[in-house]
């Protein structure tokens, strides 16, 4: 390992705020490979909402607007400006959706991993107590992530992948698809369910369509009219407007009186209508609130219709291995909207926040 570079190209987040807080460096210290770790030469890294929300401090209870609005409203020292409610240590290299090649392995690690192309499980765990939700962290939040040439990570987070897909295509999966799979698991989606998916053109939304179909459920998508054809091509059974004045009427026009599951990453003003179209005993699951976290809830809708509401953030151990299996068997397809070079991460994140794409945006590192 003596011939490995001592410095690297990296984009570093220096604090909560606007895009100017993302700084590109050509001589950032490269990580070393410790005991039980692997060193990865990063090929590509996908974007995700956690990066945006952390940079802007959106997770703080002092922020009530939509994702990307009011950048930097939360103070850098705010204790709840990150996903887990604890302050982020700056400077920090973000980026969770890492694909690359193992360049070196530390002590105690299977040497056969060296030279393998791998995907990285985004959830950091205490591997002596992997199911403990209180002992979890997120790649690119509690430790440095993949917006850099090199990444050192626990070998337990690394999964070799056998696929003809490019690094950029593989980098569309990790956060979006594991989040979507966790949502469907929390809502116990199975054959015969009808799943309503607001924000269906985004990374998680488009993943929900594919993963719901994989389970034999019907996916009803909601998106802008300009994206309807692309979303329908992913496999949606029906496509509704992004923000219909009357969601019940829009559902009826599409031939559906009600849905059994709502899988939501949007929130905002639409929330009361989402609950109202659930059939009795229906399930609502949420993993985001890009249209705003503050919603109106009539508890009578919840209890009189025997609804179940669940949040979905930390995925259970084994979920990432399941995802790699889906990819290797060709059961899900990548939706690569655009790629940007590492030094253009600001431009990539700006495009990501504008939500003009279908699928996901990826940064090319190598």
Helices and strands as residue ranges (DSSP letters): E 7-13, G 19-21, E 22-29, E 37-46, H 49-56, E 97-105, G 111-113, E 117-120, E 123-124, G 133-135, E 137-138, E 150-154, G 155-157, E 158-160, H 167-170, H 174-186, E 194-197, H 203-214, E 218-223, G 225-227, H 228-234, E 238-241, H 247-253, E 259-264, G 268-270, H 271-276, E 278-286, H 299-304, E 308-311, H 319-328, E 336-341, G 342-344, H 345-354, E 360-364
